[in-house]
Amino acid sequence: MNFAMSTLVPLLLVLRLASGGDSMQEESVLDHEATLSDGSVVVLDEEYAGKVVLVVNTASRCGFTRQYKGLQALFESHKDDGLVVLAFPCNDFGGQEPGSIEEIVQFCSANYGVTFPVFEKVAVVGDDAHPLFTELRSLPKPIGGEPKWNFTKYLINRDGTVAARFEPQIEPDAAELTEAVTTALAAPTLDQDG
């Protein structure tokens, strides 16, 4: 009886996992819908499947707004390798993003040549926070916790797990951020791995 149970339990676990049951791998933090600046709704982990994603809460009237230039340069340098930058404008910190989404997109395009995806304005703190940011906040520190200000950056691996968090004062061209991006991009994709 002991032998039968020791054989049967692992077999049942394999069958459960194969049928979409409980998984031992973390789920993607990108398993959320978000609305792009053009009004289209995307499921982030479907739209950006297999990409390394840098999620940034942004603002147009912030001391860190100049980081749009560095974010665009980082995106341009690595987009063909699989990096995408996702900008989530928010007005949570000092009311530094008061404009409409049309004004925000125009500002980003005219002043910084932004071509990476910009989403509709969201809350990133408090009870009204977008579910993506609620989930990011719920992760263990040093990744989790409330964003401290605009331009907090979250680097997400191709499998949807969070690799690192970078505080607003870390510029997009800082060695620690660019090295983390390079490392994430060098990791094999599921297609390369299996």
HELIX and SHEET records of a PDB file:
HELIX    1   1 ASN A    2  ALA A   18  1                                  17    
HELIX    2   2 LEU A   44  GLU A   47  1                                   4    
HELIX    3   3 GLN A   67  HIS A   78  1                                  12    
HELIX    4   4 LYS A   79  ASP A   81  5                                   3    
HELIX    5   5 ILE A  101  TYR A  112  1                                  12    
HELIX    6   6 PRO A  131  SER A  138  1                                   8    
HELIX    7   7 ALA A  175  ALA A  186  1                                  12    
HELIX    8   8 LEU A  190  ASP A  193  1                                   4    
SHEET    1   A 2 GLU A  33  THR A  35  0                                        
SHEET    2   A 2 VAL A  41  VAL A  43 -1                                        
SHEET    1   B 4 LEU A  83  PRO A  89  0                                        
SHEET    2   B 4 VAL A  52  THR A  58  1                                        
SHEET    3   B 4 LYS A 153  ILE A 156 -1                                        
SHEET    4   B 4 VAL A 162  PHE A 166 -1                                        
END                                                                             
